[in-house]
Amino acid sequence: MHTHKATPFQSISDERQGLFAKMADLIPRMVWISDSKGSRFFLSPKWLAFTGVDLPFSEGEGWLNLVHPQDRLRVAEALQTAVAAKQSFHIEYRLRRRDGVYRKILDSGTPEFREDGSLQGYLGGCTDINETIHSGSRPSAKDSFAPPVNVDTNFNAPIAIWKLDRKFRIIKANPAVYQQLESDEDVTGKTIFDVVPSISESMLERVLTEKSRLQVSCPTVILARPRASGAPSWTIAAWPVTDTEGNTIGVCVSTAVEQSSTYNKNITDVVAALVHDLKSPLIGAERTFEALFKGSAGTLDHDLEKILQILNRGNHSMLEMIQNLIEMQRSDSGDGSLNLEPEDVFEIARCTFEELAALASDREIVLQDCLPVEPEMMYVERTSLKRVFHNLVSNAIKFTNRGGTITLSSQSTENKLIISVTDTGIGIPPEDQQRVFEKYFQGGRGRRQSDGTGLGLYLCKSIVERHRGSISVKSAEGKGSTFIIELPTRRT
């Protein structure tokens, strides 16, 4: 492996560099790492094998030469925007494979920050979309519905993306918008309500003022200009658009065509298979990282260990997301059945503390176990309840500053057991406390503090309620949060 500029690899031996590359290749994506300016100084062996190039060519911005010429400027601008805003990004573009064929790639990056809050760089990965889901199952835009102007190719997605200003005027739209409208009439400059009366102004006003996300199903969409094929059925989602200082400057809306139940089931089955297939290599990578940190390959150089920790965090976040998706699939499938067995609930909670102890230690966070020594035997489903504690404690670690404390405590009444997870973190604003358990909801501070899907607390609520219990939160901004789980102690 060669380098031509100052990078964290310069103080690491060739042997250690090779070891790092092997570790990165265990992750089931093409991994890359960039510096604080967005220049990529490391590309994993999977990336190099996919493109068929050597590292010197692909360093820095050189890799952009492999992006399709029609996508290159858009990708460069999107990356510069993300780096300037210090935000995560997800970009689709075409990347040239070693055989000369361009493949559709999903490229995602997450910022890494130093202790002083400055941007250290990005950790990211690329996925070959054509390999993940066969392109035949994805809707393709019809050329006749793609207008030659006023289309923002930054929204290169199979769903329609509408970018609106604060007055809900359409300032950008992607080709899928015109495909769904079955029209090439330019929509920019109009309000979205002029084009799609089904979308209510009050709904988008809430997104704008509360900086919240929403998703609704609209089985019969009313269009100002009816389509020849009849009224469509859409799933409509909306989220706020913010500037680099966090000010809301508009709203982004997506409209996706609702497919038949058979189609949806096929897609669900594909996603379920992919999720389960991804879980095993991610767990394998996590075990390998653990072994390396324990010295199985000898003492690690400081710089190499730091970079491996970044990769490990990325792998761990991906594994958490996969496990949440598996649990969500089970919850949303209508399978509310539980495999109840007598278990020590306190032991399940303590087990979560033990598993996350290393993560807390890295952030110098103290985990306090104030649970009673005596076991608390209850009929529960161990795996699901453990997911609840894992989500709550890992969230607490994410949102607690260095030197903070996370405490497990409990109390009992005649009919129920109450377990609390308390942190000394950043707290939750009052306007968000009523919504934290909603599916996909992420408060403004949460999105800036940590990258996530907004599924963790939703799943906690779903699992606890399937155990006939309840979950709630008490929080004060700047002082911390307490999540309270109440479970009935008697089987009925």
Secondary structure, DSSP 8 states (H G I E B T S, - for coil): ---SS--TTTTS-HHHHHHHHHHHHHSSSEEEEE-TTS-EEEE-HHHHHHHT--HHHHTBTGGGGGB-HHHHHHHHHHHHHHHHHT--EEEEEEEE-TTS-EEEEEEEEEEEE-TTS-EEEEEEEEEEHHHHS-GGGS----GGG--SSSB-TT--SSSEEEEEETT-BEEEE-HHHHHHHT--S--TTSBHHHH-TTS-HHHHHHHHHH---EEEEESS---SS--TT----EEEEEEEEE-TTS-EEEEEEEEEE---HHHHHHHHHHHHHHHHHHHHHHHHHHHHHHHHHTTTTS---HHHHHHHHHHHHHHHHHHHHHHHHHHHHHHHTT------EEEEHHHHHHHHHHHHHHHHHHTT-EEEE-S-SS--EEEE-HHHHHHHHHHHHHHHHHTS-TT-EEEEEEEE-SSEEEEEEEE-SS---HHHHTTTTSTT---HHHHHH----S-HHHHHHHHHHHTT-EEEEEEETTTEEEEEEEEESS--
